[in-house]
Amino acid sequence: QVQLAESGGGSVQTGGSLRLSCVISGKTWTVGPGAWYRQAPGKERELVARITRGGVPREYAVSVKGRFTISRDNDKNRVDLQMDNLSPEDTAVYYCYASAQELDSWGQGTQVTVSE
């Protein structure tokens, strides 16, 4: 089993930047693909970006493409999400996800709030 812990959320103004980090612990050698999801109030959880075990970004949501960058450092057991040019529509709880031995693992979530 693996455990995921997110950090880096907070409040920023429109146009600002934040960097989210997800530290993976436990049986880290079993971890495969990773991803970031988000859930805004009253909406379903949606995929933001995903990355392969080897650190190759594979998919970005249309709404964040060109503004967000997912990265991975397997030596540090981290999956990061750099978020630039943020807008109020990006306000949500952001969750780290990892697949390990065909099991889904989620972090507890970190709040991102973008004001006008």
Secondary structure, DSSP 8 states (H G I E B T S, - for coil): -EEEEEE--EEEETT--EEEEEEEEESGGGEEEEEEEEE-TTS--EEEEEE-TTS-EEEE-TTTTTTEEEEEETTTTEEEEEE-S--GGG-EEEEEEEEETTEEEE---EEEEEE-
